[in-house]
Amino acid sequence: MKRVAIIGGGISGLAAAFHLEKARAAGADLSYALFESSKRLGGSMHSSRVEGCLVEAGPDSFLTEKPWALTLCKELGIDDQLIGSNDAQRKTYIVVKGRLIAMPDGLMFMVPTKLVPTALTPLFSWGTKVRMACELLHPPRPMEDDETVCELVERHFGAEVVDRLADPLLSGVYGGDANKLSARAVLPRFVEMEEKYGSLSRAMIAAHNKMRAMAGKQPPRPLFSSLKDGMQQMVDAVTARLDQSSFRMSTRVRGTYHENDRWRIAMDMGGSEAFDAVIVATPANVAGALLEGVDRDLADDLLGITYSSSVTLTLGYHMDQLKHLPPGFGFLVPRSEGRRMLACTFVHNKFPHRAPAHKGILRCFLGGARDEAVLNLTDDEIIDTVRAELKEIVKLDARPMFDRVYRWRGAMAQYESGHIARIARIEKRVKEIPGLELAGNAYHGIGVPDCIREGTNAANAVAQTVSAAATPQAR
Ligand SMILES: Cc1cc2nc3c(=O)[nH]c(=O)nc-3n(C[C@H](O)[C@H](O)[C@H](O)COP(=O)(O)OP(=O)(O)OC[C@H]3O[C@@H](n4cnc5c(N)ncnc54)[C@H](O)[C@@H]3O)c2cc1C
């Protein structure tokens, strides 16, 4: 029997374990062991109930458009637990000079597609609006260098759009800095659109019309999906399907060694286990450290992927305390506002099932690539900072019923300029090392569905190689 080690029990490692378990159930002669340094599985996916409200410590949902999380939920038999975001309430605000301004109708990610709302919005100056109109005339252009998001967006729409949209949106998704993130890695669709159409607005309108025609009369799908009892439900459902004897909990892996086509996994607590293949599903910088003795160049490339940290603070209120809050999903705070909060989600509007009718939940994000120091504040300092900013921005002075602070140190990979070339080098090296696969949010997408796809692909590749090695005559 072939043995596979999976290092890291976040959703990437769990998705890998689930697919190895499926292969095993289908007759593959393999077993697996899942090494997780903490006491719990799920990594940054963690939900809990506080006073009847659902509190998400990390991700609260995933993009419906990316199919891999939905597919996993179906395979796990929990698709009846899926919920969609309440898109009828989808309105997001940007803080401009301390005031909330709604993002205009027709803005797709950061690209304007409707003339009248764009012309009327107070979100942009007249200079920017004229620039947006002229953008429709941009000729097609191949991207030669690996531009940053900031450079690409500024070329099309100007610096104000970088400040008020691109930077806050990317802070929300990556905890990242638009000045450093690679356009090709983070916004590949924009790069393709520019190559084909020139104008991003024209390309977005064409894509939108095509999607509407394809969808026909079907009702639009919600932008975000989640689970009734939170993202933890996915973690629990996967865990229940795995071989329980495979878990090596509270077991930090210290190093991996590749000798005579076998892998030795050394543990922090001492001792080691031997395997035929290994899936490293930790953050890339940990993967780099673990693979230092196996391949120096690979390790250097992995160690070169930087990470940002973040803090989420969930505040629970009685609904009557929130009556002055505007409708919508929440707001984003541009860096130029000089505040610590990056974003605030009105959870009870985005997913009404997550709070009883008389309660409301605000989830605030801090940190990101430019404010690592926020992690060193005490919980009380974080809560006081956020409450003071909420008071100034949305006039919310009430004392919350409860608060929960979560710190995520080095959790979000940053796809900086050069990312695509770096990943190509990493993948080339990995292919040359028998029995090694990588999975996680550092490579081809940061979101939960991307991580599930990565874990699935890693498991399928390993299952294929170990079964091919076991039955050479079948080839
Ligand atoms: C605050 C926050 C909000 C987010 N919001 C969303 C969202 O709304 N939607 C979305 O799609 N995505 C979101 N993301 C991104 C997404 O949640 C992550 O990219 C994804 O969960 C990462 O999963 P992973 O398994 O690759 O890594 P992780 O969850 O980081 O898991 C890695 C695991 O490896 C373990 N480990 C590390 N080193 C070792 C070692 N040496 N030995 C053994 N084990 C080790 C860790 O303990 C951890 O459990 C969010 C992320 C954060 C932090």
The ligand as a MOL file (V3000), in Angstrom:
LIG
                    3D

  0  0  0     0  0            999 V3000
M  V30 BEGIN CTAB
M  V30 COUNTS 53 58 0 0 0
M  V30 BEGIN ATOM
M  V30 1 C -9.7480 36.9540 7.5650 0
M  V30 2 C -9.8980 36.2030 6.2770 0
M  V30 3 C -11.0490 36.3640 5.5140 0
M  V30 4 C -11.1910 35.6570 4.3140 0
M  V30 5 N -12.3490 35.7870 3.6170 0
M  V30 6 C -12.5620 35.0060 2.5360 0
M  V30 7 C -13.8460 34.9470 1.9360 0
M  V30 8 O -14.7960 35.5800 2.4060 0
M  V30 9 N -13.9980 34.1500 0.8490 0
M  V30 10 C -12.9860 33.3900 0.3400 0
M  V30 11 O -13.1890 32.6760 -0.6570 0
M  V30 12 N -11.7500 33.4050 0.9110 0
M  V30 13 C -11.5330 34.1770 1.9960 0
M  V30 14 N -10.3170 34.1560 2.6230 0
M  V30 15 C -9.2250 33.3600 2.0370 0
M  V30 16 C -9.3690 31.8640 2.3510 0
M  V30 17 O -10.0620 31.6920 3.5550 0
M  V30 18 C -8.0020 31.2260 2.4780 0
M  V30 19 O -7.2120 31.5170 1.3480 0
M  V30 20 C -8.1100 29.7060 2.6390 0
M  V30 21 O -8.9890 29.3460 3.6810 0
M  V30 22 C -6.7120 29.1400 2.8620 0
M  V30 23 O -6.8070 27.7670 3.0670 0
M  V30 24 P -5.4750 26.8700 3.1490 0
M  V30 25 O -5.8750 25.5160 3.5470 0
M  V30 26 O -4.7130 26.9990 1.8900 0
M  V30 27 O -4.5810 27.5720 4.2630 0
M  V30 28 P -4.8390 27.7390 5.8100 0
M  V30 29 O -6.2720 27.9130 6.1160 0
M  V30 30 O -3.8870 28.7910 6.2500 0
M  V30 31 O -4.3980 26.3320 6.4090 0
M  V30 32 C -3.0520 25.9370 6.4980 0
M  V30 33 C -2.9560 24.9640 7.6580 0
M  V30 34 O -1.6120 24.4910 7.7370 0
M  V30 35 C -1.2760 24.3530 9.1070 0
M  V30 36 N 0.1950 24.3630 9.1960 0
M  V30 37 C 1.0290 25.3990 8.9740 0
M  V30 38 N 2.3040 25.0260 9.1420 0
M  V30 39 C 2.2960 23.7100 9.4750 0
M  V30 40 C 3.3140 22.7530 9.7730 0
M  V30 41 N 4.6180 23.0690 9.7630 0
M  V30 42 N 2.9220 21.4870 10.0850 0
M  V30 43 C 1.6110 21.1230 10.1020 0
M  V30 44 N 0.6110 22.0110 9.8440 0
M  V30 45 C 0.9460 23.2780 9.5190 0
M  V30 46 C -1.9500 25.5490 9.7450 0
M  V30 47 O -2.1170 25.3650 11.1430 0
M  V30 48 C -3.2690 25.5960 8.9930 0
M  V30 49 O -4.2810 24.8580 9.6520 0
M  V30 50 C -10.1500 34.8160 3.8440 0
M  V30 51 C -8.9870 34.6570 4.6080 0
M  V30 52 C -8.8550 35.3180 5.8230 0
M  V30 53 C -7.6300 35.1210 6.6550 0
M  V30 END ATOM
M  V30 BEGIN BOND
M  V30 1 1 1 2
M  V30 2 1 2 3
M  V30 3 2 2 52
M  V30 4 2 3 4
M  V30 5 1 4 5
M  V30 6 1 4 50
M  V30 7 2 5 6
M  V30 8 1 6 7
M  V30 9 1 6 13
M  V30 10 2 7 8
M  V30 11 1 7 9
M  V30 12 1 9 10
M  V30 13 2 10 11
M  V30 14 1 10 12
M  V30 15 2 12 13
M  V30 16 1 13 14
M  V30 17 1 14 15
M  V30 18 1 14 50
M  V30 19 1 15 16
M  V30 20 1 16 17
M  V30 21 1 16 18
M  V30 22 1 18 19
M  V30 23 1 18 20
M  V30 24 1 20 21
M  V30 25 1 20 22
M  V30 26 1 22 23
M  V30 27 1 23 24
M  V30 28 2 24 25
M  V30 29 1 24 26
M  V30 30 1 24 27
M  V30 31 1 27 28
M  V30 32 2 28 29
M  V30 33 1 28 30
M  V30 34 1 28 31
M  V30 35 1 31 32
M  V30 36 1 32 33
M  V30 37 1 33 34
M  V30 38 1 33 48
M  V30 39 1 34 35
M  V30 40 1 35 36
M  V30 41 1 35 46
M  V30 42 1 36 37
M  V30 43 1 36 45
M  V30 44 2 37 38
M  V30 45 1 38 39
M  V30 46 1 39 40
M  V30 47 2 39 45
M  V30 48 1 40 41
M  V30 49 2 40 42
M  V30 50 1 42 43
M  V30 51 2 43 44
M  V30 52 1 44 45
M  V30 53 1 46 47
M  V30 54 1 46 48
M  V30 55 1 48 49
M  V30 56 2 50 51
M  V30 57 1 51 52
M  V30 58 1 52 53
M  V30 END BOND
M  V30 END CTAB
M  END
